[in-house]
Amino acid sequence: MYRVGLKKYRAYLVAGDAAILLSVFFLAMEFWWEVGPEGLSEYVHSGFVVLVAYVLFLFLFGLYNVRTNYRTQRASTLADISSAVLVASIALSALYYMLPDVKLPRGVFVIQTVLAIPLLFLWRTKFWRLRDESLVPRNVLIVGAGEAGETALNILERFHSEYNVIGFIDDAPDKQARTIHGYKVLGGSRQAGQAT
């Protein structure tokens, strides 16, 4: 995946997290302090502090690596999200005492933690699917039909990359016309241009 693509998908992931975390924060504020929609504007500063803290800890726990397949690594993803959210909540509880001007009641953190963990987990599993489906596959030929070529094929298939393998090329006559894991050795380097 190109570096630009990585930044784009990471921005989508952060934006989704921000929407979830701010929504959950204001819902918790409304429930805990019974603040109506008209009074929530007073807590925008607090919401921003909470958002920065949670995003920071999600980053520290490696949850903005867009190459991670969150759908197949559900257990570790849920554990990392739970840890990040709990540590962030503890840090914010401490901040509540250090910055009395920032309204961050502990009861809000309890509600936010209960809601944020499953929603962030669900978002990551859906995000991977959206990311995977939005990628336009690029056709590639793997150079070399030996052990290195098979290793390259395994990596591309295992991580569901955006590359679509159409076959192998190899100049060794004994490897041509073979089939490796369902992919043909299409010829040597001279035929590579014709295959693509």
N, C-alpha and C positions, 0 to 999 in steps of 0.2 A: 504494500500500500504506500502511496506517495506521502511525503511529509505533510503536504497541504491537506490531503485527505484525513490524516491523523488529527490535525488541528481542528478541522471542520467537525469531525465526529466527536472529538473531545468537547468542543463548544456545545454541541447538541446535548451531550451527557450532562454537562454542568447546568445548562439551561433547564433541563428536565428536573434535576435535583433542586434547583433554586425554586422552581414553581411548586414542587412538592413541599419543600421545607417551609416556604413562606405561607402557603395555604394551611399547612398543619399548625404553624405557629399562631396564625390569626384565629383559626378555629379553636385552638386551645385557650387563647386569651378570651375569646367570646364565651366559652364554656366556663372557664375558671373564675374570671372576674365579671362575667355577664356584661361584657362590653359590646354594645351594639355596633353595627356597621359605621354609624356616624362618629363613634368615638375611637375607632381603630387608628385613625390618622395620628393620634398621639403616640402610638407605639411603633411607628415606622422605623425610628432610630433603633429601638430594641430589636425589631425584626431583622434589621440589617446586621447588627452585631451577632445575632443568633445564626443567621445565614452564613456569615464569614467563618464563624467557628466550626459549624458543621462541615462546610465545604473543605476547610483546611484539614480537618481530621479525616474526612473521606479521602482526600489526596494523600495524606500521610499513611493511610492503610492500603494504598495502591489501588483505589477504586476508580481511577481515571485512566487506566490502561485500556484503551479501546481495542487492543488486540486480544484481550482476555475474552474467552467464550463463556459469558456468564450463564448461558443456558446449560452447558454441560458441566460447569463447576458450581452447581447450585449450593452445595453444602459449604464450601469455602467462601463463596460470595456472601451467603447469609451470615456466616460467622464474622467475616470482615466488616460487614455493614453494622452488625450488632455491636461489635467492639468499638467501631468508630463513633457511632451514635452515643453509646454509653459514656465513653471517655469525653466526648464533646459536652454531654449533659453535665458531667461532673465538673468539667472546667468552667462551664457557664454558671453553675451553682456557686462556685468559688468567686467568680467575677461579680455575681450579684451582691456579695458582701463588700467587695473592693470598690465597686462603682454604684453607689446607691442611687445615682441619678438615672441609671439605666434600669428600667422596670423589667426585671427578669424573675418572676416568682417561681419557686421550685415546683409548685403544683403544675405549672404549664409544661415544665420539662418532662414530668411523668407522662402527661397526656401526649406530648409531642413524641417522646421516645416510643410509646406504644403504637402510635400511628405511623411514624416515620420509617421504622425498620421494615415492616411488610411492604409499604408503598415504594420505598427505594429499591427493595429487592425485586418487586414486580416490574418496576421501571427498567432495571438492568436486564432482566430476562427478555423483556419486550424490545429494549434498545438493540440487543444483539441481533434479534430477528430482523428488525427494521434495517439495521446496518448491513446485514448479510444480503437482504433482498434488494437493497438499493444499489449495491455494487454492480457495475457492468463488467461481466467477466472478460478478461483479456486472454486471447488465445496465445499459448506458448508451446514451444518445442523444448524438450529437455535434451541438452547436449550430452551425449554419453549414455550408453545403454548398459553400463556396468553397475558396480555397487554404488558409486556416487550418484548415478542417475536414479537408481531405485530409492536411495535415501531422499533425494530431492522430491520425488513423486510422493513418498510417504509424508513428508513435511507439508506439501501443498494440500494433500487430501485431509490430513489430520486436523489442520487449523482452518479448514474451510476458507481458503484464501480467495481473492478475487480473480485468480488466474485459472483459466480453463486449459488443462493439458490436452493437447491433440495428438501427442505421440513423442517418439524419441528420434534423434538422429545420431548416427555413429558411422564413422568412416571404416570401421573394421568389417570386412566382408562376411565374417562368420556370425556377426550380430545382426546383419541386415535381414529383413523379412521375418524376424522373430516377433513374438508378442510378449510383452512384459506387463503382468497384472491388467490385462485387457487393453493395453495400448500398444500399437504397432511401432516397430522401428521402421520409419518411413524412408530410410536411405541414408546417404552421406550428406556432407555439408553442401554439396552442389544441389541437392534436391530440397534443401531447407527453404529456399525462397519460393519454390513452387508450392510447397505444403502450406505456407502461411498465406 
